[in-house]
Amino acid sequence: MNSLDQEKILLKGLADEDKTSIERIYRDHYNMIKSLVINNSGTADDAADIFQEAMIVLYEKAKLDDFALNCQLKTFIYSICKRLWLKKLQQHNRFTVQTDSIEETVPVEEEIENHLKKQNDFTLMENAMSKIGEPCKSLLEAYYIQMKHMQEIATSFGYTNADNAKTQKYKCLVRLKKLFFAQYKNGD
């Protein structure tokens, strides 16, 4: 199950007032919002208030039949909290931006669009990785994800030395790039 499906399940749980789903949303996202508020002239209590308000907005949205989350849940929550916090700062004269320009300060649509593009690129990369085959897939994962050194990879994959492993990694990267950009070009 991918993360988008998991987030849809969380939203369904929130709409159904499922305690486990609500706790998971808090656990996964509250600290991010606490950091946002504290790093921008707020307190832990302010963060709790802002997060609670965002949860209410999210709950109301999740209850709507036609609501479709078109970005990651954390992006949605962050955008809501950022807007709410900027409005609260402005109300308490701790932030001197006119309310009209908050829309310019928090370009939510632009953030969502950028996020969707990145999400699409990650999906294309996952598809390319699934098509690249072995040993390239395992070799690239060993180097870029598991952060193994070339000598360790050479030993694991049976290459005579680190330079041969490095050459193979380069060939695999070239192949991966071709697969990725072929998908990108075709809009798959």
C-alpha positions as a Markdown table, in Angstrom:
| # | Residue | x | y | z |
|---|---|---|---|---|
| 1 | Met | 0.0 | 0.0 | 0.0 |
| 2 | Asn | 1.5 | 3.3 | -1.0 |
| 3 | Ser | 1.6 | 6.4 | 1.2 |
| 4 | Leu | -1.2 | 8.1 | -0.7 |
| 5 | Asp | -3.5 | 5.2 | 0.0 |
| 6 | Gln | -2.5 | 5.2 | 3.6 |
| 7 | Glu | -3.3 | 8.9 | 3.9 |
| 8 | Lys | -6.7 | 8.4 | 2.3 |
| 9 | Ile | -7.3 | 5.7 | 5.0 |
| 10 | Leu | -6.2 | 8.2 | 7.7 |
| 11 | Leu | -8.6 | 10.9 | 6.3 |
| 12 | Lys | -11.5 | 8.4 | 6.2 |
| 13 | Gly | -10.6 | 7.5 | 9.8 |
| 14 | Leu | -10.6 | 11.2 | 10.7 |
| 15 | Ala | -14.0 | 11.7 | 9.1 |
| 16 | Asp | -15.3 | 8.7 | 11.0 |
| 17 | Glu | -13.7 | 10.1 | 14.2 |
| 18 | Asp | -11.5 | 7.0 | 14.6 |
| 19 | Lys | -9.2 | 7.6 | 17.6 |
| 20 | Thr | -6.3 | 5.6 | 16.1 |
| 21 | Ser | -6.3 | 7.7 | 12.9 |
| 22 | Ile | -6.5 | 11.0 | 14.8 |
| 23 | Glu | -3.6 | 10.0 | 17.0 |
| 24 | Arg | -1.6 | 8.9 | 14.0 |
| 25 | Ile | -2.1 | 12.3 | 12.3 |
| 26 | Tyr | -1.0 | 14.1 | 15.5 |
| 27 | Arg | 2.0 | 11.8 | 16.0 |
| 28 | Asp | 3.2 | 12.2 | 12.4 |
| 29 | His | 2.6 | 15.9 | 11.9 |
| 30 | Tyr | 2.4 | 17.8 | 15.2 |
| 31 | Asn | 6.2 | 18.3 | 15.7 |
| 32 | Met | 6.6 | 19.8 | 12.3 |
| 33 | Ile | 3.9 | 22.4 | 13.2 |
| 34 | Lys | 5.4 | 23.0 | 16.6 |
| 35 | Ser | 8.7 | 23.8 | 15.0 |
| 36 | Leu | 7.0 | 26.2 | 12.5 |
| 37 | Val | 5.2 | 28.1 | 15.2 |
| 38 | Ile | 8.1 | 28.2 | 17.7 |
| 39 | Asn | 10.6 | 29.3 | 15.0 |
| 40 | Asn | 8.2 | 32.1 | 14.1 |
| 41 | Ser | 7.6 | 34.0 | 17.4 |
| 42 | Gly | 5.3 | 31.4 | 18.9 |
| 43 | Thr | 5.0 | 29.1 | 21.9 |
| 44 | Ala | 4.3 | 25.5 | 22.3 |
| 45 | Asp | 0.7 | 26.5 | 23.4 |
| 46 | Asp | 0.3 | 28.5 | 20.3 |
| 47 | Ala | 1.4 | 25.5 | 18.2 |
| 48 | Ala | -1.1 | 23.3 | 20.0 |
| 49 | Asp | -3.9 | 25.8 | 19.3 |
| 50 | Ile | -2.9 | 26.2 | 15.6 |
| 51 | Phe | -2.6 | 22.4 | 15.1 |
| 52 | Gln | -6.0 | 21.9 | 16.7 |
| 53 | Glu | -7.6 | 24.5 | 14.4 |
| 54 | Ala | -5.9 | 22.8 | 11.4 |
| 55 | Met | -7.3 | 19.4 | 12.5 |
| 56 | Ile | -10.8 | 20.9 | 12.6 |
| 57 | Val | -10.4 | 22.3 | 9.1 |
| 58 | Leu | -9.0 | 18.9 | 7.9 |
| 59 | Tyr | -11.9 | 17.1 | 9.7 |
| 60 | Glu | -14.5 | 19.3 | 8.0 |
| 61 | Lys | -12.8 | 18.7 | 4.6 |
| 62 | Ala | -12.5 | 15.0 | 5.2 |
| 63 | Lys | -16.3 | 14.8 | 5.8 |
| 64 | Leu | -17.1 | 16.2 | 2.4 |
| 65 | Asp | -17.9 | 13.6 | -0.3 |
| 66 | Asp | -16.1 | 15.6 | -3.0 |
| 67 | Phe | -12.9 | 16.3 | -1.1 |
| 68 | Ala | -9.8 | 14.8 | -2.8 |
| 69 | Leu | -6.4 | 15.3 | -1.2 |
| 70 | Asn | -4.2 | 16.2 | -4.1 |
| 71 | Cys | -0.9 | 16.5 | -2.2 |
| 72 | Gln | 0.7 | 14.8 | 0.8 |
| 73 | Leu | -1.2 | 15.2 | 4.0 |
| 74 | Lys | 1.8 | 16.9 | 5.6 |
| 75 | Thr | 1.9 | 19.5 | 2.9 |
| 76 | Phe | -1.8 | 20.2 | 3.3 |
| 77 | Ile | -1.5 | 20.4 | 7.1 |
| 78 | Tyr | 1.6 | 22.6 | 6.9 |
| 79 | Ser | -0.2 | 25.0 | 4.5 |
| 80 | Ile | -3.2 | 25.3 | 6.7 |
| 81 | Cys | -1.1 | 25.9 | 9.8 |
| 82 | Lys | 1.2 | 28.4 | 8.1 |
| 83 | Arg | -1.8 | 30.5 | 7.0 |
| 84 | Leu | -3.5 | 30.3 | 10.4 |
| 85 | Trp | -0.3 | 31.2 | 12.2 |
| 86 | Leu | 0.4 | 34.2 | 9.9 |
| 87 | Lys | -3.1 | 35.5 | 10.4 |
| 88 | Lys | -2.7 | 35.1 | 14.2 |
| 89 | Leu | 0.6 | 37.0 | 14.1 |
| 90 | Gln | -0.9 | 39.7 | 12.1 |
| 91 | Gln | -3.9 | 40.0 | 14.5 |
| 92 | His | -1.5 | 40.4 | 17.4 |
| 93 | Asn | 0.7 | 42.9 | 15.5 |
| 94 | Arg | 3.7 | 40.6 | 15.7 |
| 95 | Phe | 3.7 | 40.3 | 11.9 |
| 96 | Thr | 3.4 | 43.4 | 9.8 |
| 97 | Val | 1.9 | 42.1 | 6.6 |
| 98 | Gln | -1.5 | 43.3 | 5.4 |
| 99 | Thr | -4.1 | 40.5 | 5.4 |
| 100 | Asp | -4.5 | 41.0 | 1.7 |
| 101 | Ser | -0.9 | 40.0 | 1.0 |
| 102 | Ile | -1.0 | 36.8 | 3.1 |
| 103 | Glu | -2.1 | 35.0 | -0.1 |
| 104 | Glu | 1.2 | 36.2 | -1.7 |
| 105 | Thr | 3.2 | 35.2 | 1.4 |
| 106 | Val | 1.8 | 31.7 | 1.4 |
| 107 | Pro | 1.5 | 30.6 | -2.2 |
| 108 | Val | -0.3 | 27.3 | -1.3 |
| 109 | Glu | -1.3 | 26.5 | -4.8 |
| 110 | Glu | 2.3 | 27.0 | -6.0 |
| 111 | Glu | 3.6 | 24.7 | -3.1 |
| 112 | Ile | 1.0 | 22.1 | -4.0 |
| 113 | Glu | 1.9 | 22.3 | -7.7 |
| 114 | Asn | 5.6 | 21.9 | -6.9 |
| 115 | His | 4.9 | 19.1 | -4.6 |
| 116 | Leu | 2.7 | 17.3 | -7.2 |
| 117 | Lys | 5.5 | 17.7 | -9.7 |
| 118 | Lys | 8.1 | 16.2 | -7.3 |
| 119 | Gln | 5.6 | 13.4 | -6.4 |
| 120 | Asn | 5.2 | 12.6 | -10.2 |
| 121 | Asp | 9.0 | 12.6 | -10.6 |
| 122 | Phe | 9.4 | 10.2 | -7.7 |
| 123 | Thr | 6.8 | 7.9 | -9.2 |
| 124 | Leu | 8.6 | 8.0 | -12.6 |
| 125 | Met | 11.8 | 7.2 | -10.9 |
| 126 | Glu | 10.2 | 4.3 | -9.0 |
| 127 | Asn | 8.9 | 3.0 | -12.3 |
| 128 | Ala | 12.3 | 3.4 | -13.9 |
| 129 | Met | 14.0 | 1.6 | -11.0 |
| 130 | Ser | 11.5 | -1.3 | -11.3 |
| 131 | Lys | 12.3 | -1.6 | -15.0 |
| 132 | Ile | 16.1 | -1.4 | -14.7 |
| 133 | Gly | 16.6 | -5.0 | -13.6 |
| 134 | Glu | 19.2 | -6.7 | -11.6 |
| 135 | Pro | 22.0 | -6.2 | -10.6 |
| 136 | Cys | 21.6 | -2.5 | -11.4 |
| 137 | Lys | 18.7 | -2.0 | -9.1 |
| 138 | Ser | 20.4 | -3.5 | -6.1 |
| 139 | Leu | 23.7 | -1.8 | -6.9 |
| 140 | Leu | 22.1 | 1.7 | -7.1 |
| 141 | Glu | 20.1 | 1.0 | -4.0 |
| 142 | Ala | 23.3 | -0.1 | -2.2 |
| 143 | Tyr | 25.1 | 3.0 | -3.1 |
| 144 | Tyr | 22.5 | 5.7 | -3.0 |
| 145 | Ile | 20.0 | 4.4 | -0.4 |
| 146 | Gln | 22.1 | 2.2 | 1.9 |
| 147 | Met | 25.1 | 4.5 | 1.5 |
| 148 | Lys | 27.6 | 1.7 | 1.1 |
| 149 | His | 31.2 | 2.4 | 0.0 |
| 150 | Met | 32.3 | 1.2 | -3.4 |
| 151 | Gln | 34.7 | -1.4 | -1.9 |
| 152 | Glu | 31.9 | -2.9 | 0.1 |
| 153 | Ile | 29.7 | -3.0 | -3.0 |
| 154 | Ala | 32.5 | -4.6 | -5.0 |
| 155 | Thr | 32.8 | -7.3 | -2.4 |
| 156 | Ser | 29.0 | -7.8 | -2.1 |
| 157 | Phe | 28.4 | -8.0 | -5.9 |
| 158 | Gly | 31.6 | -10.0 | -6.7 |
| 159 | Tyr | 33.5 | -7.3 | -8.6 |
| 160 | Thr | 37.2 | -7.6 | -8.7 |
| 161 | Asn | 37.7 | -4.1 | -7.2 |
| 162 | Ala | 36.0 | -0.8 | -6.3 |
| 163 | Asp | 36.8 | 0.7 | -9.7 |
| 164 | Asn | 35.0 | -2.0 | -11.6 |
| 165 | Ala | 32.0 | -1.6 | -9.2 |
| 166 | Lys | 32.2 | 2.2 | -9.9 |
| 167 | Thr | 32.2 | 1.6 | -13.7 |
| 168 | Gln | 29.1 | -0.7 | -13.4 |
| 169 | Lys | 27.3 | 1.9 | -11.2 |
| 170 | Tyr | 27.9 | 4.5 | -13.9 |
| 171 | Lys | 26.5 | 2.2 | -16.6 |
| 172 | Cys | 23.5 | 1.5 | -14.4 |
| 173 | Leu | 23.0 | 5.2 | -13.8 |
| 174 | Val | 23.1 | 5.9 | -17.6 |
| 175 | Arg | 20.5 | 3.2 | -18.1 |
| 176 | Leu | 18.3 | 4.5 | -15.3 |
| 177 | Lys | 18.4 | 8.0 | -16.7 |
| 178 | Lys | 17.4 | 6.7 | -20.2 |
| 179 | Leu | 14.4 | 4.9 | -18.7 |
| 180 | Phe | 13.4 | 7.9 | -16.5 |
| 181 | Phe | 13.6 | 10.4 | -19.3 |
| 182 | Ala | 11.9 | 8.2 | -21.8 |
| 183 | Gln | 8.9 | 8.0 | -19.3 |
| 184 | Tyr | 9.2 | 11.7 | -18.6 |
| 185 | Lys | 9.2 | 12.6 | -22.3 |
| 186 | Asn | 6.2 | 10.3 | -23.0 |
| 187 | Gly | 4.3 | 11.6 | -19.9 |
| 188 | Asp | 3.7 | 8.2 | -18.5 |
